[in-house]
Amino acid sequence: MEESHYVIEMENITKAFGTFKANDNVNLKVKKGEIHALLGENGAGKSTLMNILSGLLEPTSGTIRIHGKEVDIANPTIANKLGIGMVHQHFMLIDNFTIAENIILGSEPTNAGVIDRKKALKEITAVSDRYGFKIDPSALISNISVGMQQRVEIIKTLYRGADLLIFDEPTAVLTPQEIEELIEIMHGLVAEGKSIIVITHKLDEIKAVADRCTVIRRGKSIDTVNVADVSPQELADLMVGRSVSFKTPKGPAAPTHPVLKIKDLVVKENRGLDAVKDLTLEVRAGEIVGVAGIDGNGQSELLQAITGMRKVESGTVEINGKDATNNRPREITENSTAHVPEDRQKYGLVLPMTVSENLAIQTYYKAPLSKSGFLNYKSINQHARELIEEFDVRTSSELVPASALSGGNQQKAIIAREIDRDPDLLIVAQPTRGLDVGAIEYIHKRLIEQRDRGKGVLCVSFELDEILNISDRIAVMFDGRIVGIVDPQETNEQELGLLMAGVPLAEARQELSQTVAQEGAGVDE
């Protein structure tokens, strides 16, 4: 039988929500022992397709075959029995349970009706040793890193006997080192005979990890290609349907007066230790200052202190010439400041509220959105439709809850709301986390446009190419301090990497010049 070397075949899958088709006759075939990437823009229908495969959604029409046999995956339990396991983008773990308790939850081994903890631990340790996961089963989820939480999710699927693992945007929340470890883990799983589907829109990762790639655009499958035969540019153009530019064109900055002045700032983190230590920085009107650094070096606490979400212990924050130290968030936004927070679901949106209410959340108390204390829903909805159109937020309507939008479209909605207020100071954290190249290109353009209109932009990002692409000056944070401020024209990823590891600027430059000299000598020999 010809199709037996396919683990999964999804044929002509259509999923309609009312008149909207999230998947429209999509085809996907995955071979045994391959890593198959599913590439598409935000809202292209990738997650919908995988939710169908993992039993969370039922298709409107189409067939699914596993090892050549037609199946009906009516719920996740059936998917588990068929050997399909999904590692979700937002982890499904219980914080105050241990790693072991999370892994066995719902599939507890019992002995005479009592949970057999000994057996569970033995099985978990066996799985974790086999794939080199290095975990401590007794650790609480709340005490482990995000990368480690992801490993727990992977072990959870393996513990339940998964042969096909689906990873949904697996690297969105990982540091560069954790991404490398994850890629190793994936190769290890495939070597053991597992098959993997990776939902992603990061082209360099597809090149690093995938054998084949199926591209989905606006709900339809466009093509399946061998990854070795295509360039990142070709993949990007297939995904977006036009030629995409990776580097946003921008002229030189013409900065004027400071809109943000931070002096000797000290901020504590949740456990009461100093997260920001005597930090001094300024952002001028007409420039983008990028803050680079590995996650957890005080960037979040810095932004929370500037925007009134966390107490300043000592030092000052001045916005637009006014002292804003320990002001309330609304006083700060009223002082012509906009904030795109790093956790869009926790701080950026109220997920059960409609898209239009979320777009009005900063200005609902002002005309024309309200009149004599009453909300004017006609204006609120009209305002939302205009922003959705202008910022290309892909949604079936402004009246759906924000939770119905894909991650990238949630991000576009927040950026639309904040830029629409025409602020003098725009503070953005991880502006393109989880976005596809088309959306990244768009958001970078909007940020540079704000700069060119004489606004000050402070941008924190873990994506080095993003920082290098849009910044006029780059401040590198390590352990709560700024270890160097560099010009993007005169630096590179290696130098930034050394600074991010805490090497002082002068030493980093010396180290790099020695390396270059040695390489040069090597070439001459």
Summary of the structure (lengths in Angstrom):
residues: 525
radius of gyration: 24.6
end to end distance: 58.8
largest distance: 81.0
contacts: 1724
relative contact order: 0.10
helix: 38%
strand: 27%
